[in-house]
């Protein structure tokens, strides 16, 4: 990058003096032109049907998925028209959106089956530094009537910037500030580095109020933030951003040092249940050391609601310091939160969202409205893909009936292992650990009774029953079954290890089964079931957490031979399965 800057300076000096260009400057110019030529075919001119209004986007996969801004697709409705630099106009459809972060995913429909689109690679925005060169491409003032994008070139002016929202929407956290010229119509377009990688999506600018002309200050949503939401966008979700349910402030101590502390916290938050209290000092969050409350907010602003992330905090002083490393489930932005006294109250944004009746043209058949979703059609597609791949690990449809599972378990703080037997059939579960048997009906017909058996497990017995039904019937017996996007999954760490080192990316399926809410985690790599959570419907409490490992083949089907059970941060027990007896085997 220093060589490039030197070459550009040398080029400008030589040009002004009428001297020949040095070889390094010529090479830098050729590299820049080559990078622009490489990414030019990936830039999308987005228009409302009929050509009124619009903005820009960028293709990020060869099957036609493209990123843009929420505020670009909001006026176009769920279907739009998209032009590429080859001069061809394509029909497009809304896939998913993140209103808070001002991001949307759309899909261009190919002209013929199997057509592949040019696309740009997503870079690493955490590596972007002040002074880096950047390239913006797009459709300023909707000038790209032949769909050929305009290109501008300039500096990254700042990183980790913050732009406040309109109410709860269009909040830019941890964004990239640029002097690379963007104007109305550039919204949703790509910000490239000199390798031709997308490092951000351009969305906001500081404009002259009269002429709407760029004043040299623009903002791009970092691509790493968008990566956190890509699973949600592909699943057609109306994504929400995260809140910890706590206020954090950096305060100066008497010794001149500063500490980032919790100043208020909601008692119904998961962070509170994990033991985070007022006056605790936040050390690290989501795997990153916290240097200030601004740093913390920038990290939090890039995370989706519902994720579990590692949190390290401490309390006390001197020899009395107590330090904890926990996982916390993040709350959402669009629900009850603590008021922040430092922020002025914002009016609710008057944003009219696209309605189903707005879907027109060939893309209309790919749009299905449903409350809580940007486009429910794509949620069904993603869910079907997950279950189709999951079934490749074993077809249990012929194993419908009674199951018996035998093995050994070490409970809680027990020093020795005990034999266990689990019997699952009809609407009954029997679990015998050592000499102590328990029975229950997981789907009660009369009185509810205790549905969290056995004690201290949070509901292991009904969890086994729900898991058996998932294997035997897939989604057929699960109600309200939807794809929940992508989340990090954290198997319990070995002794001496931290949560942050355990992360595995997983696809999530949400469902209900009788009186239970279920959250299933499938490995992103092969869609094997990593584990799941079970809790009672509408209960604001900790779930029973099941972690599967040591998969082996049993009668041609993959089954776990190790299962760890946690409840309220307590390790209930680890089960080693030695024998499966399945119906029909």
N, C-alpha and C positions, 0 to 999 in steps of 0.2 A: 504494500500500500504506500510506503514511503517512496519507493521507486516511482510509482505511478504519479504521486503528487509532485515529485521532482521533475518528472518528464513533462507534466502539464505546465509547470512554471517555466521550464526551459522552452517549451513550445510557444508560450505566450510572449516571452522576451524576444525569441528569434523572429517571431512573426512581426512584432512591433518594429524591429530593427531591419526587417527585410532580409534576414539571414536564412540560410538553409536549416531545415529542421534536423535536430540530432536524431540518431537511430533509435534511442530509447523512447523519445517522444513519438516517433512514427509508430513504434511497436505498441505503445500504450493506446494510441488512437485506433490502430487496427484491432486491438483486443476489445476496445469499447464498442466499436462498430460491429464486430463479430458477435459480442454478447447481445447487443440489441437485435441483430438479425435472428439470433437463436430464439429469443423469447417473444418476438413480435407476433408470431402466429398463435400464441397462447392468450393474447389479450382480447377480451370480449367487450363489444359495445352493446350495452343493455338498453332496450327501449320498451316502453309500454306498447301494447298491441295498437297498431295504427301510427306509431312513430312519435307519440307525444311523450315528452319527459324521458327520464332514464338516467344512465350513468355508465359505470364500467365494471368489469369483472375480470377474473383470470382463471383459466382452466388448470386444475390441479390433478387430473387423472385422465387416462386415455378413453374412459367411458363417458366423458362429457360432463363431469361434475366441476363446477366453477364456484369460486368464492366471490362475494361482493358485500356491500353494506346492507343492513336491515333497512336503512332509510332510503335505499335505492329501490328495493322490491316492495316496500310498503305502498307507494302510489301506483305501482304497475299492476298490483293484484297478483294472484297465484300463478298466472301464466303470463309470459312475456315473449319478446322476440330478441334474438341475440345474433349480432353480426361478427364475423371473424375477418381477419385481414385478407383472406382469400376471396373476399367479396360475397360470400354465401351467407344468407340470412337463415338462421335456425329457429325453430320454436323451442321455448324453454319453459320449465316448470319449477316452482318453489319446492325445495326439499325440506330444509329445516332452518331455524333462525335462533339468534341470541339477541333479543331486543336490548338487554342491558348493555352488552358489549358492542352493539351495532354491527353484527355480522350475520350474513345469510349464506346458505348454500343453495345453488340452483343446479338444474341439469339440462343440458342441451340435448335435444332429440336428434339422433343421427338421421341422415337422409336415406340410408339403407342399412339393413341389418349387418352387424359386425363391423361397422365403420369405427375406426379409431381416430381420436382427436389428438392434436398436439397438446402437450401440457408442460407446465413449469414445475421444477422441483422446489419443495419447501426447504428453506435454509434453517439456520439456528440463530434466532434473533438475540439470544443471550450473548452472542459473540460480537454484536454490533457495538461500535465505539464512536464517541464524538470525533468528528473529523473524517470518518469513513466517507467515501464517495457512494452515491446512490443514484439509481435511475428510476424515474416514475413514468409509467405509460398509461394512456387512457383516452378519454373522450371529452376533453374540456369544452364547455359551452355547446356540447353535442355537435361538434364540427365534423366528426368522423362519419359523414354521410355515406362514404364508400367503405366504412368500417376499418379504415387504416388508422391505427392509433397514433396519437401524438406522443413524442418522447421528450422528457426534460432530464437535466443532469445537474446534480448539486451535492451539497454536503449533508451529512447527518449532524444536526445542530445540537441534539441532546438525546439522552436515553432516560428511561424510567420516569417519564413525565406523567402528569395527571391532568385530565380535563374533566370537570364536574358534569354530572348528568342533567337531563331535563326531567325532574322528578326522580323516577327510578330507572329511566331508560337512557341509552346513548352515553354511557359512562366510559371514558377512556382511561384505563389504569395501566401503568407500566408501559406507556406507549412511546413511540419514536418520534422525535421532533426533527423536521427537515426544512432546509431552505430550498430543496428541489421543488420547483414550481408546480403546484397543483391548483386547479380552479374548479368552479362548479361544473360537474360532469365527470371529473376525475374520481369522484366518490366510488369506492368499491374496487378501484384499480390497484394493480400491484406496485409495490416498492421493491425493486431488485437491488441486490448487491452486484459487484462487478463480475461475479461468476455466473450471473443470470439466475440466481436463486431468489425465491420470494422471501423477503424478510419481514414484510408487513403488508397490510391492506390500508390504502389511503382513505381517510374518512372525513377529516375536519381540517379547516384552514382558517387563518385570520385574514379577513378580506376588508378592503375599502368598502365602507357601508353604502356609498353611492353607486360605485361602478362594479361592485362585486369582483374586484381584481385582487389577486394574491398579493399579500404584503411581505412575503418571504418567510412566513411561519405556517407550516403545515404539520399534521399529525397522522401517524400511521399506527394502526392496531398491530401489536407485535405478533408475528406468526406463531411463536411458541404459546402465547395465550390461546390462539385459535386452535392449535393442535390439541389442547386439553378438551376442546368442545367438539372436535370432529366426529367422534362417535355419536354424540347427541344430535349433531346436524344431520348425519347420514340416516339416523333413526327417525327423522321427521319431527323432532321434539321442539317444543317451545322452551328452550333452555333457560335456566336461571343461574345467577351467580351466587357465590357462597358468602355466608356470614358465620363468624365463630360464635355469635351470640354474646360477644364481650367487647368492651371498649379497651383499647390499649394506648398508653401514652408514654412518651419518653420524658423522664423527669431527672433533673440534676440532683445529685446527692451532695452532702456537706463537704465531701472530699473532692468535689469537682468532677467526679465521674458521673456518667449518665446511665440510667437503667430504664429498660422498656417494661412497664408494669401494667397489670390489669387494674383499671380504675372502676369498672362496673361489669357485672355479668348476669345474664338471665339464668335463674335457677332451673328452668326447664331445658336449658341447652345441654347437649351432650358433653361439652367441655366442662361444665359444672359437675356432671356425673362422673367425669374422669378425674375429678379432684382439683380442677383449676379454680382458684378463688381470688377475690379482690386482694390486691397488693402483691400477688405472685409475679415474679420476673420471667418474661418470655425469653428463652435462650435461642431456640430454633423453631422454625415452622415450615412444614412441608419439605423438610430436608435442607433448609437454608438457614444459616446463622442470621439472627435478627440484629441489625445495627441501630435501628430507630423505628419509631411508629410509622413513619412514611414508608420505610422499607417493608415493614410488615403489611401495610395496606396495599402496596403494589403487588406483593405476592398473593395476598388474599383475593385481590381483584381479578386474578388470572385463573381462579379455580371454580369449577361448577358446584352447584348445590348438591349435597348428598355424598360427596366424596369423603372418604376417610383419609386423613393425613397425619403423619407423625408430628407431635408437639412435645418439645422439651421445655420444662420450666423449673424454677426453683423458688424456695422461700427460706426465710431465716437469714442469719449472718454469722460470720466467724466459723466456729466449730459446729454450730447448730444448723448449717445449711442442709436442706433436704432437696434433692433433685429427682425429678421424675421424667420418664420417657413414656408417653402414652399415644394411642391412636384416638383421634376425635372425629366424629361425624359432623360435617358442616351443615349448618342451617341454610335457608335461602334468603335472598334479598327481598323478594316480594311477599313478605309476611311480617309478623310482629318482630320488631328489632328494637334495640336500645337507641333512644335519641342521642345524637351527637351534638352536644351543646356548641361545638365550634363551627358547625355547618349551618348556614341559614336554611330555613325551611323552603323547600322547592315546591312549586305548584305541580299538581298532577299533570303529566303531559297529555295533551289532547291528540292522541295518535289513533287514527281510525285504521284498524287492521283489515287486511284483505278478507273478503267474504267468499264463500263457496260459489255464489252466483257470478262472481267475477271471472271464473275459470272459462276460457274460451279457446277455440281452435283445437288442433290435434293434440296439444298437451293436456287438455282438460281431463282426459281419461286417466291421467296419472296424478290427479289431485282428489283427495278425499278429506273434507273438513271434519274436524272433531275437536271439541273443547279440550284445551290443554296441549294441542299439537299444532305445529305449523302445517304439516301434511301427513295425515294418518296413513295414507297409501304406502309411504316409504317405511313407516314403522312396521307395517305388516310384512313388507318384503324382507326387512332385516331380521325380524323374528323368525320367519320361515327359513331363512338361510341358516340361522343358528341351530334350529332344531334338526334340519336336514343333515348338517355336519355332525351334530352331537350323536345322532342315531348311528353314524358310521362306527362308533365305538362299541356298539352292541345293540341288537334288536331284542328287546325284552317283551315284545307283544305276546310271545308264546309262553311267557313265564307268569301269566296272570293267575293269581291264587296265593296260597300260603308260602311264605318264605321263613327260613330259619337261618340265623347267623350265629356262629359260635366263635369264641376266641378268648383273649385275656385282656384285662384292663387294670390300670393303676389309677385309683381315684384320688383326687385332691392331694393330700399329703401322706397317703398310705405308703408304707415302706415296702410292701410286697404286692405282687399282682394277684388278681382274683380271676377265676373263670367267669365268663358271662355267656348268656344265651338270650337272643332276641327272637321272638316269634311275631310275625306280622301276617294277619289274615283278616279278611272281611273288614269289620270296623273294630278290631281289637288289637292291642299291642301288649305283649308280655315281655318284660325285661327282668332277667334273673342275674344278679351280680352276687357271686359267692353263694351264700345260703339264703339270700333275701330276694324273693320275687315280688314284682309289682305288676298290676294290670290296669288298663284304662281303655275307654272308648274315645279315640281322638276326635270323632265327630259326634258330639253329644246330641241326643234327641230330646232330652228334658232339661234337667238342671245342668248348669255349666260345670260346677265342681272345679277341681284343680286341673287345669290343662297344661301345667308346666312341669309335669312329672318327668323324672324323679326330682326330689328336692335338690336345690342348688345347681341344677343343670339348665334351668330356664326353659325346659321343654324338649329334652332329648327324645322322649318316647313319641310324641306327635311328629317331631322332625323326621325320625326314621320312617314313619308311616307316609308322610308327604313325599319324602325322597323315593320310596318304593313306588308310589303312584306316578311320579314324574318319569321313572324309568319304564314302567309298564305301559303308560298311556300317553306320554309326551304332554302336550298342552291340552289334550282333550278334556281332562278333568280339572284343569286349572282355570279359574275364572279371572277376568280382568287381566289377562296375560299380555304383556307388552314388552317391547325392547326398551331398555333403560339407558342406552348409550354405552360409553366406555368409562371404566373406573380403574384405579389402582387397587390391587388386592394384596393383602399383607398376611402371609402365613406367619404363625407365631415364631419369633426369633429364638434360636438356641441360646443357651446361657452365655451372657457376656456380649451378645450382639444387640444391635439396635433395630427398631422397626423400619427405619429408612432403608436399611440394607436388604429388606425382604420383598420389596415391591415387585409385583408381576402385573402386567396389564391384562385386564379381563373385560369381556363383554358381559353386560348385565341384562337379565330378564327379570321383570317384576310380575308377581302373580298373587292371587288369593286362593286359598284352599280351605273351604269351610270357614272356621273362625280365625284363620291364620293368614298373616301377611308373609310373603316369601320373597327373598332377594337372592337370585341364583347368579353365581360367578363362573363364567366359562373362559378358559384360557384363550387369549387372543390368537395364540400360535396354532392350536389344533382343536379348539372348542371342547376340550375335555373339561368335565365339571370339577372345579377346584374346591368348591364349598358353597355354603348358603347360610342365610340368616332366617330365623323364624321368630315371629312375635305375634301376639294377639292383635286383631284388628283394632285400629284407632287407639292403641295403647302407646302412650309416650313413655316407653321404658326400654331397657336394654333387651336385645334379642338373644336367643340361643344361637351361638355361632358354631358352625360345623366346618371343619377343615379336612379335606380328603387328600391322601397321598398313597404312594406305593401301589399303583395300579398294576394288576396282573390279569391274565386271561383266565376266565372261568367258563367252561362250556362254550367257548367261542365269543365270550363277551368280556369287555374290560370292566373290572370292579375294583374299588379301593380296598386295600388290606391294612390301612392305617387311618384312623379317624380321631382327631383331637376336638374336644368340646370345651367351649369357653362360655362363661356367663358373668357379666359385670366385671370384666377384667380378671376373673378368677378362672384358673385352669381346672375345670371339673374333672377331666380325666382323658387319658389317651387309650383308645381301643385298638387292639391288634386282632384282625379277623383271620382265623385259621381255616374256617370252613363255611361255605355257602351251600344251602340246600334250597333251590328255587323250584317253584311249581313247574311241571312239565319237563324237568331235567332227570 
